[in-house]
């Protein structure tokens, strides 16, 4: 049944009569004339449809549109009247004539009756024709000249359309440095460079790639990028920004990439590891993905408000990381551009609204056994001490009540503070403190207050025994290490109710909703809990997750994804530059068991990846941004790798993988603008030189070097980092305390590794930093700089000692090292 001109004409001529109002004859035409353009079969704002009687009774996100017999409580009449501040006036443009409003009011007063059956104008949800919502189909690989792998055929076939040719392969040193930085975030060692240059076999590069994929540093590099999306930080955020313990989740991500955990399992463990049958500790740790939300600990907050804010963040992050959609735009209203309704947003919300947020202890079986043995020993010594000094709550009470004005000032301050608390208000820790203090005071009776020498000797012996036991107890407690904790999620029982939040406002709950998916996607699965959500995301039928994931990998290795807007695959995002290649990669990713290493191997071994990155004049006008990939891209390394390459060059880098966060040097005064001062005690020893990804990350004041080189702030999910180019970056490399220390380390390394003349040392230093030999011009300029520094510093010994306190004779080499560490090429992946 359709609405037509006659219906509208009838609506215009409706009389207000005493006859009962008929829905089909009198009411439906009014809705057709004024409402169904926004609340009809093809567009149902706020999930409200007014073209069908059943849907009118059901209502939308705010609940039923009409309440039979109660026009004052019927939202449709409230909206038309526009006199309720929390109800939007409808229609947005124009008004409903008064006679028609009277008809609607009478219809509601008479019971809002409708037909027993009604033909739908159109059935089912509206599907989207947008390209990214369509199923992934495996395209045929096109024929192309000189392609090494299918990737190359797709790229070269596209280049051929514009009459372009690919660039030649990069030289071997550039190629090895490129792939080593991309896969591990570290530069190749000189030994690795020399071995690669000396290997003439045709598969030398492929074998180098295999070595890098097996490196433990591969997992660190891939984890760093994933942790951006997971919004990982070591503190809670907001103004208090208290510390948290969640580094075990970071370790889990590193290990998952190193072991090549299939991406579908990688997803399921993080979103629903606790819901798997008999979950392992690792699977529980993995659920820390959604504990990376910020936590507000300020006084006077509404706890429920910020719990809901955390769930909203989890919904938005899930949509961004796995679906590449701006799902968060549907929090307050239907998405303006993509087929995601507000109700569907809260269906996704319902999956994640049922989480408890515990912290769990992480111990190996061996650690747990040792801890249990220590606890038994501590308990035994504690019992022996109590046998020597028996006490009781009654004894403490007697002590407290025996205090006088003369004895009160002698009390320790912490004991006096506890005595000021009412007896029935003292917590267990305070009671234990009083008990221990009473024992110490009572011990005086061992040596005083006894008349006979025999009694005194016995008490002295008891005192000696007491001291020995206390010493033993202190030694045992010193051996007892506190268990490591980490933050996880667990499904709660009973489940929470979820409602649409009108306007995204947690104080305005609408209709209840159950877990459910985005209907525009061609995927149907049961929808009950987070495990169902995780399986839906990695279902072979879900077209977005594989496309989004391979696109991000492509952006990692080329600077920009095939879809440039990697976090928006919706209608407002950019279309793919190579749509067939994107779908081929997505289908291949799934076909290869969701193996991330296999995907990376495919990309970095392709001829497209191995091209030179040198600029070409013929591309400046036709493809200035290199979207067609006729060459490689030059990419500055990530903020953490800026530190890593400097540490590697200096010879100071600690190769340890995993573990708690560390505190490398940073400028004074970083926390002057924060509400709560932070304890930044600089790490010493090996921890001082850990990789940048292990630097303790305070959300309110991240390490300045990370901020300078565009590390995200971890407040929200980041799926692609920006890359800026600022003078502050050059100043950081030149003058920052940490980089000055690395320059001193590099100078010491050169002195240690090369016994030859200055020319040999300069060439070695250059290769250490850039992997290649210097050109004659570069060598000459460095030699001139070194000579000038040597002359100047020899004339100023005090300045030489300030530059290199440990070895003033190396001061000129420290200056050369500062130049090399400050080169653009040093922090650039060619």
C-alpha positions in Angstrom: 0.0 0.0 0.0 1.4 3.4 -0.9 0.5 7.0 0.0 -0.7 8.9 -3.0 -2.1 12.2 -4.0 -5.7 11.3 -3.0 -4.6 10.5 0.5 -3.0 13.8 0.9 -6.0 15.6 -0.6 -8.3 13.8 1.9 -6.0 14.9 4.7 -6.3 18.5 3.7 -10.1 18.3 3.8 -10.5 16.3 7.0 -13.4 17.6 9.0 -13.5 17.6 12.8 -16.7 15.7 13.5 -18.3 13.9 16.3 -17.9 10.5 14.6 -15.2 8.2 16.0 -11.8 8.9 14.5 -10.7 6.2 12.1 -7.0 5.5 11.9 -6.9 4.5 8.2 -9.2 7.3 7.0 -8.3 10.1 9.4 -5.0 9.6 11.1 -2.7 7.9 8.6 -3.0 10.7 6.0 -1.9 13.3 8.6 1.2 11.3 9.3 1.8 10.8 5.6 1.6 14.5 5.0 3.8 15.7 7.8 5.9 12.9 9.3 6.8 10.0 7.1 9.5 11.8 5.2 11.6 11.6 8.3 9.8 8.7 10.1 9.0 6.3 7.3 10.2 3.1 5.6 13.3 4.6 4.0 14.3 6.9 6.8 13.3 6.3 10.4 15.0 8.9 12.6 15.3 7.9 16.3 14.0 4.5 15.2 10.5 5.9 15.0 8.2 5.0 12.1 4.9 6.6 11.6 3.8 4.8 8.4 2.6 1.7 10.2 0.2 1.4 13.1 2.2 -1.3 14.8 5.4 0.8 14.7 3.5 3.9 16.0 2.4 1.8 19.1 6.0 0.5 19.5 7.5 3.9 19.2 11.1 4.8 18.8 14.2 5.4 21.0 12.1 7.5 23.4 9.4 4.9 23.9 5.8 4.7 22.5 4.7 7.6 20.4 1.2 7.5 21.8 -0.3 6.4 25.1 -3.9 5.3 24.6 -6.4 7.6 26.4 -3.7 10.0 27.5 -3.0 12.7 25.0 -0.9 14.7 27.6 1.5 11.8 27.9 1.7 11.0 24.2 5.1 12.1 22.8 3.8 12.7 19.3 1.4 15.3 20.6 4.1 16.8 22.9 6.4 17.1 19.9 3.8 18.8 17.7 2.9 21.2 20.6 6.6 21.9 21.2 6.0 22.9 24.8 8.2 20.3 26.5 11.9 21.3 26.9 13.1 17.6 26.6 11.0 16.8 23.5 12.1 18.2 20.2 9.5 20.1 18.3 8.1 18.4 15.2 8.0 18.7 12.3 11.3 20.6 12.2 10.0 22.9 9.5 6.4 24.1 9.3 3.5 23.2 11.6 0.6 20.8 11.7 -2.6 22.7 11.3 -4.7 23.0 14.4 -7.7 21.0 13.0 -5.4 18.0 12.3 -3.8 18.3 15.7 -7.4 18.1 17.1 -8.0 14.9 15.1 -4.9 13.3 16.5 -5.8 14.3 20.0 -9.3 12.8 19.7 -7.8 9.7 18.3 -5.6 9.2 21.3 -8.5 10.1 23.7 -10.6 7.4 22.1 -7.9 4.8 22.7 -5.6 5.3 19.7 -7.2 2.3 17.9 -5.9 1.0 14.6 -6.5 -1.8 12.1 -6.0 -5.4 13.1 -3.7 -6.0 10.1 -1.9 -3.5 7.9 0.2 -3.9 4.8 3.8 -2.6 5.1 5.0 0.0 2.7 8.3 -1.8 2.6 9.8 -4.5 4.7 13.2 -5.1 6.4 16.1 -2.8 7.1 17.4 -0.6 4.4 20.7 -2.0 3.1 23.5 0.2 2.0 25.0 0.3 -1.5 28.2 1.8 -0.3 31.3 -0.1 -1.5 32.8 -1.0 1.9 29.5 -2.7 3.1 29.5 -5.1 0.2 30.9 -8.6 0.5 34.6 -9.1 -0.2 35.0 -10.8 -3.5 38.3 -12.1 -4.7 39.2 -10.4 -8.0 41.2 -11.9 -10.8 44.8 -10.8 -10.8 45.4 -8.6 -13.8 48.3 -9.2 -16.2 51.1 -6.7 -15.9 54.7 -6.4 -17.0 57.4 -7.1 -14.5 55.3 -8.0 -11.5 56.9 -10.1 -8.8 53.7 -11.0 -7.0 49.9 -10.4 -7.4 50.3 -7.1 -5.4 52.6 -5.8 -8.1 50.2 -6.8 -10.9 47.4 -4.7 -9.4 49.7 -1.7 -8.9 51.4 -1.9 -12.3 48.1 -2.4 -14.1 46.8 0.8 -12.5 50.0 2.7 -13.4 49.8 1.5 -17.0 46.4 3.2 -17.3 48.1 6.5 -16.8 51.1 5.7 -18.8 53.4 5.5 -15.8 56.2 3.1 -15.0 57.3 1.9 -11.5 60.6 3.0 -10.0 63.6 0.7 -10.0 64.4 -1.3 -6.9 66.2 0.5 -4.1 69.8 -0.2 -3.5 70.5 -3.1 -1.1 71.5 -1.0 1.9 68.4 1.2 1.6 66.3 -1.8 1.2 67.6 -3.6 4.3 67.4 -0.5 6.4 63.9 0.1 5.2 62.5 -3.3 6.0 64.4 -3.6 9.3 62.9 -0.3 10.5 59.5 -1.2 9.3 59.4 -4.7 10.8 61.3 -4.1 14.1 61.5 -0.3 14.6 65.3 -0.7 14.9 68.1 -0.1 12.3 70.1 -3.0 11.0 73.5 -3.8 12.7 76.7 -3.3 10.7 77.1 -7.1 10.7 73.6 -7.6 9.2 74.4 -5.0 6.5 77.7 -6.5 5.7 76.3 -10.1 5.5 73.4 -8.9 3.3 75.8 -7.0 0.9 78.0 -10.1 0.7 75.2 -12.5 -0.1 74.7 -12.7 -3.9 71.9 -15.3 -3.8 68.6 -14.3 -5.5 66.6 -14.9 -2.3 68.9 -13.0 0.1 66.3 -10.4 0.7 63.5 -12.9 1.4 65.7 -14.7 3.9 66.4 -11.3 5.6 62.7 -10.8 5.8 62.2 -14.2 7.5 65.0 -13.4 10.0 63.2 -10.1 10.9 59.8 -11.7 11.2 61.3 -14.1 13.8 63.0 -11.3 15.7 61.5 -10.6 19.2 61.7 -7.0 18.2 59.1 -7.6 15.5 56.5 -8.1 18.2 57.5 -4.8 19.9 57.1 -2.8 16.7 53.8 -4.2 15.8 52.5 -4.0 19.3 53.4 -0.3 19.5 51.1 0.4 16.6 48.3 -1.7 18.0 48.6 -0.1 21.4 47.8 3.2 19.8 44.4 1.8 18.8 44.0 0.3 22.3 44.7 3.8 23.8 47.3 2.2 26.1 48.8 4.3 29.0 50.3 3.8 32.4 47.9 6.2 34.2 44.2 6.8 34.5 43.9 10.2 32.9 41.8 13.2 33.9 43.3 15.7 36.3 44.3 13.3 39.1 45.8 10.9 36.6 46.7 8.2 39.1 49.1 5.4 38.1 47.8 2.0 37.0 49.3 -1.4 36.5 48.5 -2.8 33.0 51.9 -3.5 31.4 51.1 -7.2 31.4 48.6 -6.4 28.6 51.3 -4.7 26.6 53.5 -7.9 27.1 50.6 -10.0 25.9 50.3 -8.0 22.7 54.0 -8.2 22.0 53.9 -12.0 22.5 50.8 -12.3 20.4 52.5 -10.7 17.4 55.7 -12.6 17.9 53.8 -15.9 18.0 51.7 -14.9 15.0 48.4 -15.5 16.9 45.8 -15.4 14.1 44.1 -12.1 14.0 40.6 -13.6 14.5 41.8 -15.2 17.8 43.8 -12.0 18.6 40.4 -10.2 18.4 38.4 -12.7 20.3 40.9 -12.9 23.2 40.9 -9.1 23.6 37.2 -8.6 23.4 36.0 -11.7 25.1 38.9 -13.9 26.5 37.1 -14.2 29.8 34.1 -15.8 28.0 36.1 -18.6 26.4 35.8 -22.1 27.9 38.2 -22.4 30.9 40.1 -19.2 29.9 43.8 -19.1 30.5 45.6 -16.4 32.4 46.8 -15.0 29.1 43.3 -14.9 27.7 42.2 -12.9 30.8 45.1 -10.6 30.5 44.2 -9.9 26.8 40.8 -8.4 27.9 42.9 -5.5 29.2 42.2 -4.0 25.7 39.0 -2.4 27.0 40.4 -1.5 30.4 42.6 1.1 28.8 39.7 3.6 29.1 40.4 6.6 31.3 39.2 6.6 34.9 38.0 9.7 36.7 38.9 9.7 40.4 37.9 13.3 41.2 35.7 14.0 44.2 32.0 14.6 43.7 31.7 12.8 40.4 28.7 10.7 39.4 30.3 7.3 39.2 27.6 5.9 36.9 28.1 8.8 34.5 31.8 7.9 34.0 31.1 4.2 33.9 28.8 4.9 30.9 31.5 7.2 29.4 33.8 4.2 29.6 31.4 2.0 27.8 30.8 4.6 25.1 34.6 4.8 24.6 34.6 1.0 24.2 31.9 1.1 21.6 33.6 3.9 19.6 37.0 2.2 19.9 35.6 -1.2 18.7 33.9 0.5 15.8 37.1 2.4 14.8 39.7 -0.3 15.3 37.8 -3.2 13.7 35.2 -1.7 11.4 36.8 1.5 10.4 33.6 3.4 11.0 32.7 6.6 12.9 30.3 4.6 15.0 30.5 7.3 17.7 28.5 9.6 15.5 25.4 7.6 16.3 25.7 8.1 20.1 23.3 11.0 20.2 21.3 10.5 17.0 21.1 8.4 13.9 24.3 8.7 11.9 24.0 11.5 9.5 25.9 9.8 6.6 26.3 6.1 7.3 23.5 3.5 7.8 23.9 3.3 11.6 20.9 4.2 13.7 21.1 5.4 17.3 19.3 2.2 18.3 21.9 0.1 16.6 24.6 2.1 18.5 23.0 1.1 21.8 22.7 -2.5 20.6 26.4 -2.5 20.3 26.6 -0.7 23.7 24.6 -3.5 25.2 27.4 -6.0 24.4 29.9 -4.0 26.4 27.6 -2.7 29.1 27.8 -5.9 31.1 31.5 -5.8 32.2 32.9 -5.9 35.7 36.3 -4.4 36.0 38.5 -6.4 38.4 42.3 -6.4 38.7 43.9 -9.9 38.8 47.2 -11.1 40.2 49.6 -12.5 37.6 52.0 -15.2 38.9 53.6 -18.2 37.4 53.0 -21.5 39.2 56.6 -21.3 40.5 56.2 -17.8 41.7 52.9 -18.7 43.4 54.6 -21.7 45.1 57.4 -19.6 46.4 55.1 -17.0 47.7 53.0 -19.6 49.5 56.1 -21.0 51.2 57.1 -17.6 52.3 53.6 -16.8 53.6 53.7 -20.1 55.7 57.1 -19.2 57.1 55.9 -15.6 57.9 52.8 -16.9 59.6 54.8 -19.4 61.7 57.2 -16.7 63.0 54.3 -14.3 63.6 52.6 -17.0 65.8 55.9 -17.5 67.8 56.1 -13.7 68.4 52.5 -13.7 69.6 53.3 -16.5 72.1 56.1 -14.4 73.6 54.0 -11.3 73.7 50.3 -12.3 74.1 48.0 -9.4 73.6 44.3 -8.9 72.9 41.8 -6.2 72.0 41.0 -6.0 75.7 44.7 -5.3 76.4 44.7 -2.5 73.9 41.5 -1.1 75.4 43.1 -1.1 78.8 46.2 0.6 77.5 44.1 3.3 75.7 42.0 4.0 78.8 45.0 4.2 81.0 46.4 7.1 79.0 46.7 10.4 80.9 47.4 14.0 80.0 51.0 13.2 81.0 51.4 10.1 78.9 49.4 11.2 75.8 52.1 13.5 74.3 54.6 10.6 74.3 52.4 8.6 71.9 53.7 8.2 68.3 51.7 10.5 66.0 50.1 7.6 64.0 48.9 5.9 67.2 47.5 9.1 68.6 45.6 9.6 65.3 44.1 6.2 65.5 43.0 6.7 69.2 41.1 9.8 68.0 38.9 7.5 65.8 35.9 6.0 67.6 36.6 2.4 68.6 33.8 1.1 66.4 35.0 3.1 63.4 38.6 1.8 63.2 39.5 -0.3 60.1 41.5 -3.6 60.2 44.8 -1.8 59.3 44.4 0.6 62.2 43.6 -2.2 64.6 46.6 -4.2 63.4 48.8 -1.0 64.0 47.5 -0.7 67.5 48.1 -4.4 68.2 51.8 -4.1 67.0 52.4 -0.9 69.0 50.9 -2.5 72.2 53.3 -5.5 71.8 56.3 -3.2 71.6 55.2 -1.3 74.7 54.4 -4.5 76.5 57.9 -5.8 75.8 59.3 -3.5 78.4 58.1 -5.9 81.0 60.8 -8.3 79.9 63.6 -6.2 81.4 62.0 -3.9 84.0 59.6 -4.2 86.8 60.8 -7.4 88.3 62.4 -7.6 91.8 64.5 -10.8 91.6 67.5 -11.3 89.4 66.2 -14.7 88.3 63.0 -13.2 87.0 64.9 -10.4 85.2 67.2 -13.0 83.5 64.2 -14.9 82.2 62.7 -11.8 80.7 66.0 -10.8 79.1 66.2 -14.2 77.5 62.6 -13.7 76.2 63.6 -10.3 74.8 66.6 -11.8 73.0 64.3 -14.4 71.5 61.9 -11.7 70.5 64.6 -9.7 68.7 65.8 -12.8 66.9 62.3 -13.6 65.7 61.7 -10.0 64.6 64.9 -10.1 62.6 63.8 -13.4 61.0 60.4 -12.0 60.2 61.9 -8.9 58.6 64.2 -11.0 56.4 61.3 -13.2 55.3 59.2 -10.1 54.4 62.1 -8.7 52.4 62.1 -11.8 50.2 58.4 -11.6 49.7 57.6 -9.8 46.4 54.2 -8.3 45.7 52.4 -10.0 42.9 52.0 -8.2 39.7 48.4 -7.1 39.0 46.7 -6.2 35.7 43.4 -4.8 34.7 40.8 -7.1 33.0 37.1 -7.3 32.2 34.7 -10.0 33.2 31.1 -10.6 32.4 28.8 -9.7 35.3 25.8 -11.6 36.7 23.0 -10.6 36.6 23.4 -8.6 33.4 22.7 -4.9 33.3 19.7 -3.5 31.4 20.6 -1.3 28.5 18.5 1.6 27.1 18.9 4.1 24.3 20.2 7.3 25.9 18.3 10.1 24.3 20.6 12.7 22.9 23.5 10.5 24.3 22.5 11.8 27.8 22.9 9.2 30.5 20.1 10.9 32.6 17.6 10.4 29.8 17.1 6.7 29.3 14.8 5.7 26.4 13.6 2.3 25.3 15.3 -0.9 26.4 17.5 -2.6 23.8 19.2 -6.0 23.5 22.7 -6.7 22.0 22.6 -6.5 18.2 24.6 -5.6 15.2 24.7 -3.0 12.4 21.9 -4.3 10.1 23.5 -2.8 7.0 26.3 -5.3 7.2 25.6 -8.7 5.5 26.4 -10.7 8.6 24.0 -12.5 10.9 25.0 -14.3 14.1 23.5 -14.9 17.5 23.8 -11.8 19.6 24.0 -12.4 23.4 27.4 -11.3 24.8 30.9 -10.0 23.9 32.0 -13.4 22.6 29.3 -13.1 20.0 30.4 -9.6 19.2 34.0 -10.7 18.7 33.0 -13.6 16.5 30.8 -11.3 14.4 33.7 -8.9 13.9 35.9 -11.6 12.5 33.2 -13.6 10.7 34.4 -14.5 7.1 31.2 -12.7 6.0 32.0 -9.4 7.6 33.5 -7.3 4.8 34.9 -4.5 7.0 37.3 -6.2 9.4 39.6 -7.8 6.8 39.5 -4.7 4.6 40.2 -2.3 7.5 43.0 -4.5 8.9 44.9 -5.0 5.6 44.5 -1.3 4.8 46.2 -0.4 8.0 49.0 -2.8 7.3 49.4 -1.2 3.9 49.6 2.3 5.4 52.3 1.1 7.8 54.5 0.1 4.9 53.7 2.9 2.5 52.8 5.8 4.7 49.1 6.0 3.6 46.5 3.2 3.2 44.8 2.2 0.0 41.9 3.9 1.7 43.5 7.1 2.9 40.8 7.7 5.7 41.8 4.5 7.5 39.4 5.2 10.3 36.4 6.0 8.1 35.3 3.4 5.5 31.9 5.1 5.5 30.3 7.3 2.9 32.4 10.4 3.9 35.7 8.5 3.7 37.9 8.5 0.6 37.4 5.7 -1.9 40.2 3.2 -2.3 43.0 4.1 -4.7 43.2 0.4 -5.7 39.9 -1.3 -4.9 40.7 -4.6 -6.5 44.0 -4.8 -4.6 42.3 -4.0 -1.3 39.8 -6.9 -1.8 42.5 -9.3 -3.0 44.5 -8.6 0.1 41.5 -8.9 2.4 40.5 -12.3 0.9 44.1 -13.5 1.0 44.4 -12.4 4.6 41.4 -14.6 5.6 42.5 -17.4 3.3 45.9 -17.5 5.0 44.3 -18.0 8.4 44.3 -14.4 9.4 48.1 -14.5 9.8 49.6 -11.1 10.3 53.1 -12.3 9.5 51.9 -13.8 6.2 50.3 -10.5 5.3 53.4 -8.5 6.2 55.5 -10.9 4.3 53.3 -10.5 1.2 53.7 -6.7 1.3 57.4 -6.3 2.1 58.6 -8.9 -0.4 56.6 -7.3 -3.3 58.4 -5.3 -6.0 56.0 -2.4 -5.1 57.5 -2.2 -1.6 61.0 -2.6 -2.8 61.0 0.4 -5.2 63.2 3.4 -4.7 61.7 6.3 -2.9 63.6 8.9 -4.9 61.4 11.8 -6.2 60.5 11.7 -9.9 59.8 14.9 -11.9 57.3 13.0 -14.1 55.1 12.3 -11.1 54.9 15.8 -9.7 51.8 16.8 -11.6 50.1 13.5 -12.2 50.6 11.9 -8.8 52.3 14.3 -6.4 51.0 12.5 -3.3 52.1 9.1 -4.6 48.7 7.5 -4.4 49.4 5.4 -7.5 52.6 4.0 -6.0 55.0 4.5 -8.8 57.7 4.8 -6.1 58.1 4.2 -2.3 57.5 6.8 0.3 60.0 8.4 2.7 58.6 8.1 6.2 59.9 9.5 9.4 60.1 6.7 12.1 57.6 6.7 15.0 58.3 8.8 18.1 59.4 5.7 20.1 61.7 4.6 17.3 63.4 8.1 17.2 64.7 7.2 20.6 65.4 3.6 19.6 67.6 4.3 16.6 69.6 6.7 18.7 70.0 4.1 21.4 71.0 1.5 18.9 73.6 3.8 17.3 75.0 4.8 20.6 75.5 1.2 21.6 73.5 1.8 24.8 70.3 0.0 23.8 68.9 -2.6 26.1 67.6 -5.5 24.0 65.3 -6.7 26.8 61.7 -7.4 25.7 58.7 -6.8 27.9 58.4 -5.9 31.5 57.3 -2.9 33.5 57.5 0.7 32.2 60.7 2.7 32.8 61.7 6.3 33.5 64.3 7.6 31.1 65.7 11.2 31.6 63.3 14.0 30.8 63.5 17.8 31.4 62.7 19.2 34.8 59.4 20.9 35.3 57.3 18.7 33.1 54.6 18.3 35.9 54.4 21.9 36.9 51.1 22.4 35.1 49.5 19.1 36.3 47.1 19.0 39.2 49.1 16.2 41.0 52.8 16.1 40.9 54.3 12.9 39.4 57.1 10.9 40.8 59.6 10.6 37.9 62.6 8.9 39.5 65.0 8.4 36.6 65.8 4.8 35.8 69.4 3.6 36.2 71.3 0.7 34.7 69.8 -1.2 31.9 66.3 0.3 32.4 67.6 3.7 31.5 68.2 2.5 28.0 65.0 0.5 27.3 63.1 1.0 24.0 60.8 4.0 23.8 57.7 1.9 23.9 58.5 1.1 27.6 58.6 4.7 28.7 56.1 5.3 31.4 53.2 7.1 29.8 51.4 9.6 32.0 48.3 10.8 30.1 48.3 14.2 31.7 51.9 14.8 30.9 53.5 12.3 28.5 57.3 12.3 28.0 58.1 15.5 26.0 60.2 13.6 23.4 57.2 11.4 22.6 54.9 14.4 22.3 57.4 16.3 20.1 57.5 13.5 17.6 53.7 13.1 17.4 52.9 10.2 19.8 49.1 10.2 20.5 47.9 11.2 24.0 46.1 7.9 24.6 42.9 9.6 25.6 41.1 8.0 22.7 41.9 5.4 20.1 44.4 6.4 17.4 44.5 4.3 14.3 47.1 6.4 12.4 49.7 8.8 13.7 50.2 12.3 12.2 53.7 13.2 11.2 54.7 16.8 11.7 58.0 18.5 10.9 58.9 21.2 13.4 62.0 23.1 14.6 61.4 21.7 18.1 62.2 18.2 16.8 65.6 19.2 15.6 66.3 21.0 18.9 65.3 17.9 20.8 67.7 15.7 18.8 70.4 18.2 19.4 70.0 19.3 23.0 67.7 17.0 24.9 69.4 15.5 27.9 68.8 12.0 26.7 70.0 12.6 23.2 73.1 14.3 24.6 73.8 11.1 26.5 73.3 9.0 23.4 75.8 11.3 21.5 78.3 10.6 24.3 77.6 6.9 24.0 78.1 7.0 20.2 81.5 8.8 20.6 82.6 6.2 23.1 81.5 3.4 20.8 83.5 4.9 17.9 86.5 5.2 20.0 86.1 1.7 21.3 85.4 0.0 17.9 87.9 1.8 15.6 91.6 2.1 16.3 92.5 3.8 13.1 92.8 7.4 12.1 90.0 10.0 12.1 88.9 9.2 8.5 88.3 5.6 9.5 86.4 6.6 12.6 84.3 9.1 10.6 83.3 6.5 8.1 82.5 4.0 10.8 80.3 6.5 12.7 78.5 7.4 9.5 77.7 3.7 8.7 76.6 3.1 12.3 74.1 5.8 12.0 72.9 5.5 8.4 74.0 2.0 7.4 75.7 3.3 4.2 79.1 4.8 3.3 79.4 8.6 3.2 79.8 10.3 -0.2 83.1 12.2 -0.7 81.3 15.5 -0.1 79.7 14.3 3.1 83.0 12.9 4.3 84.8 16.1 3.5 82.3 18.2 5.4 82.4 16.0 8.5 86.2 16.0 8.4 86.2 19.8 8.3 83.7 19.9 11.2 85.7 17.5 13.3 88.9 19.4 12.7 87.3 22.7 13.8 85.9 21.1 16.9 89.2 19.6 17.9 90.9 22.9 17.6 88.3 24.8 19.5 87.9 22.3 22.3 91.7 21.9 22.8 91.8 25.6 23.4 89.0 25.4 25.9 89.6 22.4 28.2 86.8 23.4 30.6 84.3 23.3 27.8 85.6 20.0 26.6 85.1 18.5 30.0 81.6 19.8 30.1 80.8 18.2 26.7 82.3 14.8 27.7 82.9 14.6 31.4 84.1 11.0 31.4 86.6 11.5 28.6 87.3 15.2 27.6 89.6 14.0 24.8 86.4 12.6 23.1 84.6 15.9 23.2 85.0 16.7 19.5 83.7 13.2 18.7 80.6 13.9 20.9 80.0 17.0 18.7 80.3 14.9 15.6 77.9 12.4 17.1 75.4 15.1 17.8 75.5 16.1 14.1 74.9 12.6 12.9 72.0 11.9 15.4 70.4 15.2 14.2 70.4 14.3 10.5 67.0 14.0 8.8 68.1 10.8 7.2 68.9 9.3 10.6 65.2 9.4 11.7 63.8 8.7 8.2 62.9 5.4 6.7 63.9 5.8 3.0 
